Amino acid sequence: MAKTRGYAGELVDTSNGIISREIFVNHDIYQQEQEQIFTRTWQFVGHESQVPNPGDYFLSLVGEESVILSRDKLGKLHVLLNSCRHRGMRVCRYDEGNTSDFLCPYHGWSYASDGKLTGVPFYKQSYEGVLDRTKWGLIEAPQMTNYKGSVWVCWDPKAPGFLDYMGGMITYLDGLLDYQDGREAGAVVVAGVQKWVLPCNWKFPSENFMGDMYHAVSHTSVEKVGIGPGGPGQFRQGVDLGRSRDGITSFPELGHGARGLPPGPIDYYPFPTFKAAQGPLDNMPVVEEYFQHIHEERKKRFNGRPSTLVGGHIFPNTSYHALFPRTIAVWHPTGPSTTEGWRWLFVDKDAPTEVKDLARHHFMRYSGPAGLTEQDDMENWAYAHTASTGILARRHPYNFQLGLGATHPVEGVDGAVVTEATHSEENARTFYGRWAQLMDAKSWDDIPSNGPSRGTGSKRSKSNGSV
């Protein structure tokens, strides 16, 4: 059994690129992750466009915990633990909807959409003078942020505020959440969230999306099929990677990483080309014209300033694509050997219907259990996990030495280092280094640095970016 302290160096040696398989398969380590990682870090739970009206709710997860993203009657957002204060029954059992109250089906306690306890059966006969209803509402996340429509929570009141937690990585997340022509906060969610179970530890998909550009051989057949938005002859994401700014960017003190070089001048066309009919769509010129237009608008708006339409991973378990498919995926741990993947699809709110339809069709072909690309990935993760559970296999560590020592600081991006070679495992080393740091620390006060402050005057600010 692994020790409960001393993960850095003993099981995770990032300086030499050696990671123990034990951290993927050991049940005791998994249980400690729930306490040390998932109760302390910022987690993506949904988007405000999923709950546009008073009374709307969306059922989400934080680690293994069920939570409710709700909008109260005054329009304010809340994230509530989905557990009745009386005997713990889930008060919400539907994925999404609209309600004036959450009613516990066990003993009938009811709660308003802001979490306040509103109804208790036999209150006057048995509880009056004993039960203070103001103290028995649903548990609400102590920290919540609505950042450009994306909703994040942290259950540790002592954790750094969201913008401090993100540091320079926030610029990369903007590439997903802003309008693709560069205007702010224009992304909305297309209805329907993919949800499926993966037979592997949650760290496998997290590491993969963090910046594993080395596994291209896995997708050779998908590239040949040509499932890209432009049809046969296109790359699976529709973008010729040879035209993009290859490389990876890491935030070693924060645990985040982006696939792509740091921001730079707009010197290439970042969008797919749409020259062939795709599925039921026969109006590709409209789509092509739209993306050519937003590219020109983007160049005008930035006037040579940085462009960050890339993908990446936000520690611990949130991955995203900023182009095609334009998604957020969260890898929810459900056991040391199982993970529940959830994936959201985003589009610009004012995009033409033809563009939204193409994005939706490509999303289904690319992502999730029916997506050709993700099927490749899931097969890798499942077999890698299974082959690491045996007694003999667990005696031998993984090798993470690709590109070791080949980074340099990024000018103009606080806390970032870059590896200009596409094939490097620097982002993975960053991920596991942060994992070990949190697993070793008793509290946030034990962590020596959490990256640069973002204009708040304190690295421990709770209010920046919050609502």
Stockholm file with secondary structure:
# STOCKHOLM 1.0

chainA/1-467         MAKTRGYAGELVDTSNGIISREIFVNHDIYQQEQEQIFTRTWQFVGHESQVPNPGDYFLSLVGEESVILSRDKLGKLHVLLNSCRHRGMRVCRYDEGNTSDFLCPYHGWSYASDGKLTGVPFYKQSYEGVLDRTKWGLIEAPQMTNYKGSVWVCWDPKAPGFLDYMGGMITYLDGLLDYQDGREAGAVVVAGVQKWVLPCNWKFPSENFMGDMYHAVSHTSVEKVGIGPGGPGQFRQGVDLGRSRDGITSFPELGHGARGLPPGPIDYYPFPTFKAAQGPLDNMPVVEEYFQHIHEERKKRFNGRPSTLVGGHIFPNTSYHALFPRTIAVWHPTGPSTTEGWRWLFVDKDAPTEVKDLARHHFMRYSGPAGLTEQDDMENWAYAHTASTGILARRHPYNFQLGLGATHPVEGVDGAVVTEATHSEENARTFYGRWAQLMDAKSWDDIPSNGPSRGTGSKRSKSNGSV
#=GR chainA/1-467 SS CCCSSCHHHHTEETTTTEECTHHHHCHHHHHHHHHHTTTTSCEEEEEGGGSCSTTEEEEEEETTEEEEEEECTTSCEEEEESSCTTTCCCSCCSSEEECSEEECTTTCCEEETTSCEEECTTIIIIITTTCCGGGCSCCBCSEEEEETTEEEEESCTTSCCHHHHHGGGHHHHHHHHSCTTSCSSCEEECSCCEEEEESSCTHHHHHHHHHCCSCGGGGHHHHHHTCSTTCTTSCTTSSCGGGSCCCEEEETTTTEEEESCSSBCCCSCCSCCCCSCBTTBCCHHHHHHHHHHHHHHHHHHHTTCCBCCCEEEETTTEEEESSSSCEEEEEEEEETTEEEEEEEEEEETTCCHHHHHHHHHHHHHHSSTTCHHHHHHHHHHHHHHHTTSSTTGGGSCEECCTTTTCCEECTTSTTCEEECSSSCCHHHHHHHHHHHHHHHCSSGGGCSCCCCCCSSSCTTCSCTTBC
#=GC SS_cons         CCCSSCHHHHTEETTTTEECTHHHHCHHHHHHHHHHTTTTSCEEEEEGGGSCSTTEEEEEEETTEEEEEEECTTSCEEEEESSCTTTCCCSCCSSEEECSEEECTTTCCEEETTSCEEECTTIIIIITTTCCGGGCSCCBCSEEEEETTEEEEESCTTSCCHHHHHGGGHHHHHHHHSCTTSCSSCEEECSCCEEEEESSCTHHHHHHHHHCCSCGGGGHHHHHHTCSTTCTTSCTTSSCGGGSCCCEEEETTTTEEEESCSSBCCCSCCSCCCCSCBTTBCCHHHHHHHHHHHHHHHHHHHTTCCBCCCEEEETTTEEEESSSSCEEEEEEEEETTEEEEEEEEEEETTCCHHHHHHHHHHHHHHSSTTCHHHHHHHHHHHHHHHTTSSTTGGGSCEECCTTTTCCEECTTSTTCEEECSSSCCHHHHHHHHHHHHHHHCSSGGGCSCCCCCCSSSCTTCSCTTBC
//
